[in-house]
Amino acid sequence: MRLQILLTTVVLISALCSACSGSKNCLNSTFANIAVSYSMAGQNDQALQAAQRITLLTRKADVLSLIALQAAKAGQEKQSANLFNQALQAANKIEPSPDKVMALEAIASRYGRIGQKDKAAEVLAQALQDTKAIWGTSFVKDTVLEKIAVNYAQLGDYTQGIQVTNKIVEDIPKSRALARIVAYYVAAGEYDQARQIANTIEVQTSQANALIEIAEKTGEYQQALTVAKEIDEEERALWKSIILGKITLLYSKAGQNKQADETLSQAIKAAQNIEGTDAQLNQLTRIGFLYIEMEKQEQAIKLASQTLQVVNQIQDIYKKAVLLANIAVVYGKAGKKELADSVFAQAIKVARTLNNEDKKTQTLAEISINYAKVNPYNQVLQLTQTIGNAKTQAYALSKIARDYEKAGDKEQGVQALDQAFQIAQTIETTQGKSQKLAEIAVQLGRLAQYDRAIAIAQTLDATEKDSPKASALAQIANYCAKAGQQEKAIALLSQALQAANTTQCSD
């Protein structure tokens, strides 16, 4: 549960940070980051002080409830209750709107995570009541009702969740909500109830996904396959192919190879009927990776070669170059290095014929990111050096570092970030340079390179408009706190506050 909360915190921080640059709300985001990071360091009083400086009520309610969640997990029940009350007060000051309902729903969700189901249900009931004030298209109201319905299911109140789902007008959000309720039934081991709900879902893609959830636990794949086959290939060929691919993998992992092969053939057939050449080819490439996951390299190579013939007929230079790079990765993952290198070379040659310089550098960056998936770092570095624009080159190296991190190669990730840092220092625009350096600093913090991350963040100028310095320091502090380095985290947050007090937002 602690891990789940930490992950939730990181997701929230990332979301808060994304709105930081270039708007009057940049300080709201900064103080939100600082408040959350203080709570991670166990400093709830300072977290509250930072949260009180947030002027946007939706954000304030969200941050206060997250701090309350952290306090509850630390056994600070009184502080948690007080913070939850303040979060509710902030939410109730919001004018009747979808924003208010979503703020209440988030608070209810966090009550549920600490086991306060009665409080969660009480807040959800208020959120449901407030949906009556939402007017306009059914899409907006359906969206918030979907969230409320799923939240009830999270609490284990499936009956109420289904009742709320029945208030949803449009088929797609209604079916999506029911599919998520099925997932909670499955997680609770209540497979009969899950099947009953799954059988009521009207949108076939959602129904098939719900049945796949059940099949993963029970081994009953046939019903999911039957529904997947019935998906209209003219309107939803892409989704049909994706779902059939999921079922293929289930059969393969269960050792049912004949069924896996038959299902994958149907997935390929559906992919070939996808409208739009690039969408069709992207899905065929995904199927190539699926073959590799099933340890069927020869089939992957054959499909990649067939796809390559079609790609070579594409006139759009950007699409052609990116698709070629995707196919090259399939060859590389299937052990055909010479073919992979040849197709990568072709992708690079095509990209260099682009007349628009920005488009050319971006395309070369995308090719470099793919190239790193199957080639040694020293070769990757040589390719990134051909990207003409420093900002785009730094972006590519940062993304490559993130992919290395996900693959568990942190050392290589740090090496790529060091190179990204060197390149980012040459970015000509002040704001672009600062933003990229801040992103690199945060990535290094995530990789536990705290001193290096701090050193970079401290070089940023807090007096710049929309300066990312305070937000970067707060996020690095969060990683320090998670690693048990509380003193370092608190010191960084003090610096972040000083930076925030200096920063001005753009008009």
Residue pairs with C-beta under 8 A, 6 or more apart in sequence:
1 73
1 113
2 73
4 113
5 69
5 70
5 73
5 113
6 40
6 482
8 66
9 36
9 40
9 66
9 70
9 478
10 478
12 36
12 62
12 66
13 33
13 36
13 37
13 474
13 475
13 478
16 29
16 32
16 33
16 36
16 59
16 63
17 29
17 33
17 471
17 475
19 25
19 26
19 29
20 26
20 29
20 30
20 466
20 468
20 471
21 431
21 435
21 466
21 468
22 466
22 506
23 466
23 505
23 506
24 505
24 506
24 507
25 56
25 59
25 505
26 466
26 503
26 505
26 506
27 53
27 500
27 503
27 505
28 54
28 55
28 56
28 59
29 59
29 471
30 470
30 471
30 474
30 496
30 500
30 503
31 50
31 51
31 53
31 54
31 500
32 50
32 51
32 54
32 59
32 62
32 63
33 470
33 471
33 474
33 475
33 478
33 496
34 50
34 470
34 474
34 493
34 496
34 497
34 500
35 47
35 48
35 50
35 51
35 54
35 63
35 67
36 47
36 63
36 66
36 67
36 474
36 478
37 474
37 475
37 477
37 478
37 481
37 489
37 493
37 496
38 44
38 46
38 47
38 50
38 490
38 493
39 47
39 66
39 67
39 70
39 71
40 70
40 477
40 478
40 481
40 482
40 489
41 477
41 480
41 481
41 486
41 489
41 490
41 493
42 74
42 481
42 486
43 490
43 493
44 67
44 70
44 71
44 76
44 79
44 83
46 493
47 67
47 70
48 64
48 67
48 83
48 86
50 497
51 60
51 63
51 64
51 67
52 60
54 60
54 63
57 90
57 91
57 93
57 94
57 103
58 91
58 94
58 99
58 100
58 102
58 103
60 87
60 90
61 87
61 88
61 90
61 91
61 94
61 103
61 106
61 107
62 87
62 103
62 106
64 83
64 84
64 86
64 87
64 90
65 83
65 84
65 87
65 106
65 107
65 110
66 110
67 83
68 79
68 80
68 81
68 82
68 83
68 84
68 87
68 110
69 80
69 110
69 113
69 114
71 77
71 79
71 80
71 83
72 80
72 114
73 114
80 114
84 107
84 110
84 111
84 119
87 107
88 104
88 107
88 123
90 103
91 100
91 103
91 104
91 107
92 100
94 100
94 103
96 130
96 133
96 134
97 133
97 134
98 134
98 140
98 141
98 143
98 144
100 130
101 127
101 130
101 131
101 134
101 144
101 148
102 144
102 147
104 123
104 124
104 126
104 127
104 130
105 123
105 124
105 127
105 144
105 147
105 148
105 151
107 123
108 119
108 120
108 121
108 123
108 124
108 127
108 151
109 120
109 151
109 154
111 117
111 119
111 120
111 123
112 120
112 151
112 154
112 155
117 155
117 156
120 151
120 155
121 152
121 155
121 157
121 160
124 148
124 151
124 152
124 155
127 144
127 148
128 145
128 148
128 164
131 141
131 144
131 145
131 148
134 140
134 141
134 144
138 169
138 170
139 170
139 173
141 169
142 168
142 169
142 170
142 173
142 174
143 173
145 164
145 165
145 167
145 168
145 173
145 177
146 165
146 168
146 173
146 174
146 176
146 177
148 164
149 161
149 162
149 164
149 165
149 168
149 177
149 181
150 161
150 177
150 180
150 181
150 184
151 161
152 158
152 160
152 161
152 164
153 161
153 180
153 181
153 184
153 185
154 184
156 184
156 188
158 181
158 184
158 185
158 193
161 177
161 181
162 178
162 181
162 197
164 177
165 174
165 177
165 178
165 181
166 174
168 174
168 177
171 202
171 203
172 203
172 206
174 202
174 203
175 201
175 202
175 203
175 205
175 206
175 207
176 203
176 206
178 197
178 198
178 200
178 201
178 206
178 210
179 198
179 201
179 206
179 207
179 209
179 210
179 213
181 197
182 194
182 197
182 198
182 201
182 210
182 213
182 214
183 210
183 213
185 191
185 193
185 194
185 197
186 194
186 213
186 214
186 216
186 217
189 217
191 214
191 217
191 218
194 210
194 213
194 214
195 214
197 210
198 207
198 210
198 211
198 214
199 207
201 207
201 210
204 227
204 228
204 230
204 231
204 232
204 236
205 231
205 236
205 239
205 240
205 243
207 227
208 224
208 227
208 228
208 231
208 243
209 243
209 246
211 223
211 224
211 227
212 224
212 243
212 246
212 247
212 250
214 220
214 224
215 221
215 223
215 224
215 247
215 250
216 250
219 254
221 247
221 250
221 251
221 254
221 256
221 259
224 247
225 244
225 247
225 263
228 240
228 243
228 244
228 247
229 244
229 266
231 239
231 240
231 243
232 240
233 240
233 270
233 273
234 273
237 270
237 271
237 273
237 274
237 275
238 270
238 271
238 274
238 279
238 283
240 267
240 270
241 267
241 268
241 270
241 271
241 274
241 283
241 287
242 267
242 283
242 286
244 263
244 264
244 266
244 267
244 270
245 264
245 267
245 286
245 287
245 290
247 263
248 260
248 263
248 264
248 267
248 290
248 294
249 260
249 290
249 293
249 294
251 257
251 259
251 260
251 263
252 260
252 293
252 294
260 294
264 287
264 290
264 291
267 287
267 290
268 284
268 287
268 303
271 280
271 283
271 284
271 287
272 280
272 284
274 280
274 283
277 310
277 314
278 314
278 316
278 319
278 323
281 307
281 310
281 311
281 323
281 326
282 323
282 326
284 303
284 306
284 307
285 304
285 307
285 323
285 326
285 327
285 330
287 303
288 300
288 303
288 304
288 307
288 327
288 330
288 334
289 300
289 330
289 333
291 297
291 299
291 300
291 303
291 334
292 300
292 330
292 333
292 334
297 334
297 335
300 330
300 333
300 334
301 330
301 331
301 334
301 336
301 339
303 330
304 327
304 330
304 331
304 334
307 327
308 324
308 327
308 343
311 320
311 323
311 324
311 327
312 320
314 320
314 323
317 350
317 351
317 353
317 354
318 351
318 354
318 359
318 363
320 350
321 347
321 348
321 350
321 351
321 354
321 363
321 366
321 367
322 347
322 363
322 366
322 367
324 343
324 344
324 346
324 347
324 350
325 343
325 344
325 347
325 366
325 367
325 370
325 371
326 370
327 343
328 339
328 340
328 341
328 343
328 344
328 347
328 370
328 371
328 374
329 340
329 370
329 373
329 374
331 337
331 339
331 340
331 343
332 340
332 373
332 374
332 375
333 373
333 374
337 374
340 374
344 367
344 370
344 371
347 367
348 364
348 367
348 383
348 386
351 360
351 363
351 364
351 367
352 360
352 364
354 360
354 363
357 388
357 389
358 389
360 388
361 387
361 388
361 389
361 392
361 393
362 392
364 383
364 386
364 387
364 388
364 392
364 396
365 384
365 387
365 392
365 393
365 395
365 396
365 399
366 396
367 383
368 380
368 383
368 384
368 387
368 396
368 400
369 396
369 399
369 400
369 403
371 379
371 380
371 383
372 380
372 400
372 403
372 404
373 403
377 412
377 415
377 416
380 400
381 419
384 393
384 396
384 397
384 400
384 419
385 393
387 393
387 396
390 423
390 424
390 426
390 427
390 428
391 424
391 427
391 429
391 432
391 436
393 423
394 420
394 423
394 424
394 427
394 436
394 440
395 436
397 416
397 417
397 419
397 420
397 423
398 416
398 417
398 420
398 436
398 439
398 440
398 443
400 416
401 412
401 413
401 414
401 416
401 417
401 420
401 443
402 413
402 443
404 410
404 412
404 413
404 416
405 413
405 443
405 446
405 447
410 447
410 448
413 443
413 447
414 444
414 447
414 449
417 440
417 443
417 444
417 447
417 449
420 436
420 440
421 437
421 440
421 456
424 433
424 436
424 437
424 440
425 433
425 437
427 433
427 436
430 464
431 464
431 465
431 466
434 460
434 461
434 464
434 467
434 468
434 469
435 468
437 456
437 457
437 459
437 460
438 457
438 460
438 468
438 469
438 471
438 472
439 468
440 456
441 453
441 454
441 456
441 457
441 472
441 476
442 453
442 472
442 475
442 476
443 453
444 450
444 452
444 453
444 456
445 453
445 454
445 475
445 476
445 478
445 479
445 480
446 479
448 479
448 483
450 476
450 479
450 480
450 483
450 485
450 488
453 476
453 479
454 473
454 476
454 492
457 469
457 472
457 473
457 476
458 469
458 473
458 495
460 467
460 468
460 469
460 472
460 499
461 467
461 469
462 469
462 470
462 498
462 499
462 500
462 502
462 503
463 502
463 503
463 504
464 503
465 503
465 504
465 505
465 506
466 503
466 504
466 505
466 506
467 499
467 502
467 503
469 496
469 499
469 503
470 496
470 497
470 499
470 500
470 503
471 496
473 492
473 493
473 495
473 496
473 499
474 492
474 493
474 496
476 492
477 488
477 489
477 490
477 492
477 493
477 496
478 489
480 486
480 488
480 489
480 492
481 489
